[in-house]
Amino acid sequence: MSVPAALTRFLTAVEARDADAAGSCFADGAPYANVPHPPVVGPAGVRDLLAPILARSSQVRWEIVTAAYAPERCFLERVDRFVIDGREYAVACTAVVELDPTADRITAFRDYVDLGEWRARLAEAFSS
């Protein structure tokens, strides 16, 4: 099975550091949760969540390690890489993505990451 178009557009937008385009891949009312944080909702919520880290980064790459696709759901094991001030910050991440194939939009996105590890790695970048 091929990668769903909405997911491809989302990953392309993230790597282009385009928070508006990333948000537009989501259906109205679709939650995006960086577990254990409460989810943001809809295109504007996704845009606002991603904008600070995308703007701070000079390069972003979400490397897919393992993926499984069904018509309405994807499982992604990733390494998210952000280059900030010339230094790469990477963190392992797992996501479950729900899709509406008829509307070609993401209807739910749940990211699971060790937030303690992520915060510790990025503390230096965001303190400057």
Backbone hydrogen bonds in HBPLUS format (Angstrom, degrees):
<---DONOR---> <-ACCEPTOR-->    atom                        ^
c    i                          cat <-CA-CA->   ^        H-A-AA   ^      H-
h    n   atom  resd res      DA  || num        DHA   H-A  angle D-A-AA Bond
n    s   type  num  typ     dist DA aas  dist angle  dist       angle   num
A0007-LEU N   A0004-PRO O   3.11 MM   3  5.42 120.5  2.48 104.2 118.1     1
A0008-THR N   A0004-PRO O   3.02 MM   4  6.35 160.2  2.06 155.8 162.0     2
A0009-ARG N   A0005-ALA O   2.90 MM   4  6.13 164.6  1.92 155.9 159.6     3
A0010-PHE N   A0006-ALA O   3.00 MM   4  6.16 154.0  2.07 140.8 148.0     4
A0011-LEU N   A0007-LEU O   2.94 MM   4  6.17 172.9  1.95 158.4 159.0     5
A0012-THR N   A0008-THR O   2.95 MM   4  6.06 158.7  2.00 149.9 156.3     6
A0013-ALA N   A0009-ARG O   2.93 MM   4  6.08 155.4  1.99 145.5 152.1     7
A0014-VAL N   A0010-PHE O   2.93 MM   4  6.21 159.6  1.97 155.7 161.2     8
A0015-GLU N   A0011-LEU O   3.01 MM   4  6.19 166.2  2.03 147.6 151.3     9
A0016-ALA N   A0012-THR O   2.92 MM   4  6.10 131.9  2.16 138.1 151.6    10
A0018-ASP N   A0013-ALA O   2.92 MM   5  5.18 176.0  1.93 155.1 154.3    11
A0017-ARG N   A0014-VAL O   2.91 MM   3  4.93 153.4  1.99 103.8 111.9    12
A0022-ALA N   A0018-ASP O   2.97 MM   4  6.23 156.9  2.02 152.3 159.8    13
A0023-GLY N   A0019-ALA O   2.93 MM   4  6.07 163.3  1.96 148.6 152.5    14
A0024-SER N   A0020-ASP O   3.03 MM   4  6.26 148.2  2.13 144.8 153.8    15
A0025-CYS N   A0022-ALA O   3.19 MM   3  5.60 161.0  2.23 110.6 116.5    16
A0026-PHE N   A0023-GLY O   3.06 MM   3  5.74 168.0  2.08 123.6 126.4    17
A0106-ILE N   A0025-CYS O   2.82 MM  81  6.07 169.2  1.84 155.5 159.2    18
A0027-ALA N   A0106-ILE O   2.91 MM  79  5.90 164.7  1.93 161.1 157.4    19
A0030-ALA N   A0027-ALA O   3.02 MM   3  5.29 160.2  2.06 132.9 131.6    20
A0042-GLY N   A0030-ALA O   2.75 MM  12  4.83 161.8  1.79 137.2 143.5    21
A0109-PHE N   A0031-PRO O   2.92 MM  78  6.32 144.8  2.05 150.4 159.8    22
A0032-TYR N   A0040-VAL O   2.91 MM   8  5.35 154.0  1.98 145.8 150.8    23
A0040-VAL N   A0032-TYR O   2.95 MM   8  5.35 158.2  2.00 147.3 143.7    24
A0033-ALA N   A0109-PHE O   2.78 MM  76  6.24 160.3  1.82 162.7 166.6    25
A0111-ASP N   A0033-ALA O   2.77 MM  78  6.06 171.3  1.78 173.3 176.3    26
A0037-HIS N   A0034-ASN O   2.79 MM   3  5.53 144.0  1.92 142.1 136.8    27
A0035-VAL N   A0111-ASP O   2.94 MM  76  5.98 136.3  2.13 158.9 166.6    28
A0046-VAL N   A0042-GLY O   3.03 MM   4  6.30 162.2  2.07 160.9 166.0    29
A0047-ARG N   A0043-PRO O   2.97 MM   4  6.13 164.9  1.99 149.5 154.2    30
A0048-ASP N   A0044-ALA O   2.93 MM   4  6.09 166.6  1.95 150.1 153.6    31
A0049-LEU N   A0045-GLY O   2.97 MM   4  6.12 145.1  2.10 142.2 151.8    32
A0050-LEU N   A0046-VAL O   3.00 MM   4  6.18 164.4  2.03 157.3 160.3    33
A0051-ALA N   A0047-ARG O   2.86 MM   4  5.75 152.9  1.93 154.8 162.1    34
A0054-LEU N   A0050-LEU O   3.03 MM   4  6.07 166.8  2.04 167.3 170.4    35
A0055-ALA N   A0051-ALA O   2.85 MM   4  5.81 160.6  1.88 154.2 159.3    36
A0056-ARG N   A0052-PRO O   3.08 MM   4  6.13 147.8  2.18 139.1 147.6    37
A0057-SER N   A0053-ILE O   3.17 MM   4  6.17 129.3  2.44 136.4 147.3    38
A0058-SER N   A0083-VAL O   2.73 MM  25  5.62 158.8  1.78 164.1 170.6    39
A0083-VAL N   A0059-GLN O   2.86 MM  24  5.04 169.2  1.87 149.0 149.6    40
A0061-ARG N   A0081-ARG O   2.84 MM  20  5.05 159.9  1.88 148.3 152.2    41
A0081-ARG N   A0061-ARG O   2.74 MM  20  5.05 159.7  1.78 152.2 158.4    42
A0063-GLU N   A0079-VAL O   2.91 MM  16  5.10 148.8  2.01 156.3 146.1    43
A0079-VAL N   A0063-GLU O   2.88 MM  16  5.10 143.8  2.01 139.4 150.9    44
A0065-VAL N   A0077-GLU O   2.69 MM  12  5.38 163.9  1.72 155.4 159.2    45
A0066-THR N   A0077-GLU O   3.30 MM  11  5.01 157.0  2.35 127.9 133.0    46
A0077-GLU N   A0066-THR O   2.83 MM  11  5.01 164.2  1.86 156.5 155.4    47
A0068-ALA N   A0075-PHE O   2.97 MM   7  5.15 150.5  2.05 143.8 149.9    48
A0075-PHE N   A0068-ALA O   2.88 MM   7  5.15 154.2  1.94 149.9 156.9    49
A0070-ALA N   A0073-ARG O   2.81 MM   3  5.17 148.5  1.91 166.4 174.6    50
A0073-ARG N   A0070-ALA O   3.42 MM   3  5.17 157.1  2.48  99.8 106.1    51
A0099-LEU N   A0072-GLU O   3.00 MM  27  4.78 163.5  2.03 119.0 121.8    52
A0074-CYS N   A0097-VAL O   2.75 MM  23  5.02 148.7  1.84 146.2 155.3    53
A0097-VAL N   A0074-CYS O   2.90 MM  23  5.02 164.3  1.93 143.2 148.4    54
A0076-LEU N   A0095-ALA O   2.88 MM  19  5.05 165.7  1.90 147.6 150.8    55
A0095-ALA N   A0076-LEU O   2.76 MM  19  5.05 157.8  1.81 149.5 155.9    56
A0078-ARG N   A0093-CYS O   2.71 MM  15  5.10 177.6  1.71 161.2 161.7    57
A0093-CYS N   A0078-ARG O   2.91 MM  15  5.10 160.9  1.95 143.1 141.5    58
A0080-ASP N   A0091-VAL O   2.89 MM  11  5.40 157.9  1.94 162.4 155.2    59
A0091-VAL N   A0080-ASP O   3.00 MM  11  5.40 145.6  2.12 140.1 151.0    60
A0082-PHE N   A0089-TYR O   2.85 MM   7  5.20 162.6  1.88 149.5 155.3    61
A0089-TYR N   A0082-PHE O   2.73 MM   7  5.20 159.0  1.77 151.0 158.1    62
A0084-ILE N   A0087-ARG O   2.84 MM   3  5.34 159.0  1.88 155.3 150.2    63
A0087-ARG N   A0084-ILE O   3.01 MM   3  5.34 165.0  2.04 114.3 119.0    64
A0094-THR N   A0112-TYR O   3.01 MM  18  5.15 157.5  2.07 142.9 150.1    65
A0112-TYR N   A0094-THR O   2.68 MM  18  5.15 157.7  1.73 163.0 169.2    66
A0096-VAL N   A0110-ARG O   2.94 MM  14  5.27 150.5  2.03 143.4 152.8    67
A0110-ARG N   A0096-VAL O   2.90 MM  14  5.27 160.5  1.94 151.7 158.1    68
A0098-GLU N   A0108-ALA O   2.76 MM  10  4.92 170.4  1.77 144.8 148.2    69
A0107-THR N   A0098-GLU O   2.79 MM   9  5.40 157.6  1.84 131.4 138.2    70
A0100-ASP N   A0105-ARG O   2.94 MM   5  5.56 166.2  1.96 169.7 172.0    71
A0103-ALA N   A0100-ASP O   3.14 MM   3  5.50 129.7  2.41 106.7 118.8    72
A0104-ASP N   A0100-ASP O   2.78 MM   4  5.75 124.6  2.09 148.2 165.4    73
A0118-TRP N   A0114-ASP O   3.05 MM   4  6.34 164.8  2.07 154.5 159.2    74
A0119-ARG N   A0115-LEU O   2.84 MM   4  5.89 169.3  1.85 150.1 153.2    75
A0120-ALA N   A0116-GLY O   3.01 MM   4  6.08 158.5  2.06 143.2 149.6    76
A0121-ARG N   A0117-GLU O   2.98 MM   4  6.19 155.6  2.04 149.3 155.8    77
A0122-LEU N   A0118-TRP O   3.00 MM   4  6.19 153.4  2.07 149.5 156.8    78
A0123-ALA N   A0119-ARG O   2.91 MM   4  5.75 122.9  2.24 144.6 156.0    79
A0126-PHE N   A0122-LEU O   3.05 MM   4  6.27 157.3  2.11 163.4 169.2    80
A0127-SER N   A0123-ALA O   3.03 MM   4  6.04 119.0  2.41 141.1 155.6    81
A0127-SER N   A0124-GLU O   3.35 MM   3  5.26 148.1  2.46  94.9 104.0    82
